[in-house]
Amino acid sequence: MKVKSILISQPKPAEGEKSPYLELAKKLNLKVDFRPFITIDPIPAKEFKSQKTNLLDFTAIILNSRNAVDNFFRLCGEVKIEMPPETKYFCINEGTANYLQKYIQVRKRKVFHGKGTETDLLDVIKNHPGEKYLFPCSNVRKDVIPAFMAKKKFAFKEAIIYNTNSADLSDLSDVKYDILVFFSPVDIKSLFDNFPHFEQDNTRIAAFGAATGKAIEDAKLLTNIIAPTKEAPSMVMALEQYIIKANKG
């Protein structure tokens, strides 16, 4: 079946911001909508203090998303501290590392990054065994980083600084798309929290990452498009390859 419409389960790009999904829509004459399936709810400083974590005790910060970056520096502001210039930042990918520029002068800081997966990032972290690591994260996170740090016996602590919850998607109840694109297991939880009787029918589902694919499988749904792969290292590339093939003729 041909593809004419796609729903991306991420926030809509800001006005004037370049988006590879919008470029794909223009290239292949598609309707592309954006709608986050989750909400990010910051944990206020007063509640954070109950975790008995002093941010200045740590020499290295692990940041696995832009949400983590935003909420870490929000929290620094709320508790009225500024991280020392020698603090090291270990980011999940180059995009997240570059995003730090919103808060610090990256060129004057020690910033390291992986290639997009926790495994890549940990390959970088293992070369810095002497740091005291803080992992500011969501209430929903994978065990990969904490398990690695415990195995290596690195000085490490995680701190929950924001909650990830299902968004209200009731306005989508009568809206159908040819492809739904998901990026995390929490997106799948939100889908069924909002639509407990969801049936896939002719809708194609795209999954980014093995954990998302597993959540889709556990929900008894079929994953039609997978990224990253060797042939399609990005979700945009995976979508383009699938759609060109589906829309032939």
Secondary structure, DSSP 4 states (H G I P E B T S, - for coil): ----EEEESSPPPPTT---HHHHHHHHHT-EEEE--SEEEEEPPHHHHGGG---GGG-SEEEE-SHHHHHHHHHHHHHTT----TT-EEEESSHHHHHHGGGTS-GGGSEEEE-SSSHHHHHHHHTT-TTSEEEEEEESS--SHHHHHHHHHT-EEEEEEEEEEEE---GGGTT---SEEEE-SHHHHHHHHHH-TT---TT-EEEEESHHHHHHHHHTT----EEES-SS-SSHHHHHHHHHHHHT--
